[in-house]
Amino acid sequence: MAKQQTFVDKSKKQKQTGVNVKVVKAVKVAKGSFKYNEKFVKLDDIAKVTEIK
């Protein structure tokens, strides 16, 4: 029996709300160098990017 639904069909049905944004913060370490913290944040609107802490 053939497969009725493909992964592409499933992904098209899912409606995405919001935008995923990658946030990178530079943190100064005691030695004087910098460490970078990365995380993904989901926002409702792209205009709210400036409000991320």
N, C-alpha and C positions, 0 to 999 in steps of 0.2 A: 504494500500500500504506500502510495506517494505521500510525502510530507505536504500538508495543507498550508502551513504558514511558515514563512522564513523569518530570520532574525530582523531583516530589513523591514518587513511588514510590521513586526511588533514595535520597532523603534519609531516608525512613522505614526503609529496610533497614540503613543505617549505624548501628551502635550506638556511642553516645558514652560514653567512659570519662573520668571526671574532670569538672572544672569550669574554665571560663575566667574569670579575674579580671583586671580592669584595675587596675594599680598606679600611683599617682601619687606622686612624691617631690618635695618642695620643696628646692631647693638655693640657698643664698645666694651671690650674685655679688659680686665685689669692689666694685662700685659701691654695694652696700647693698640692692639690690633682690633679688627672688626669681625663680628660673627653675624651671619645672615639667617634670620628665621623666615621660613616660607610657610604659608597656609592658604587654603582655598576658602573663600567666603561666598555664600550665595546671597545675592541682593535682589530685591524686587524690581528696582529700576537702576539703570546705569548712572543716572544723575546723582545717586547717593554714594558714589565712590569717594568723594571728599570727606564723608562723615565717618569713614572707617578709622578706628583707633588701633 
